[in-house]
Amino acid sequence: MYFIIIGLFIVMSIVAFFTMGHDKSAAQTRNRRVPERTLWNLALFGGGVGAYLGMILYRHKTKHMSFRIGFTLLAILQVALLIWAAQFLKEWS
């Protein structure tokens, strides 16, 4: 069960990371952008770490305080949740 949860977080983080890169590229070439709502949904539903790393590495959305604070908090919260779940499932089994 825990590996399924970890897998979900990993997949969502990878998708969020590359979506941030795609949106950065689209912004530079004036192509169709990824809606901000999509970026937030990816981060909220398990991709917080990937969205945060994408924001930092691609230097995308770093001027938006809501993204800087929100993605950071989501990443911290999601990592803490995974650590808590690992401890909880370890004690439960």
Secondary structure, 3 states (H helix, E strand, C coil): CHHHHHHHHHHHHHHHHHHHHHHHHHHHHCCCCCCHHHHHHHHHHHHHHHHHHHHHHHCCCCCCHHHHHHHHHHHHHHHHHHHHHHHHHHHHC
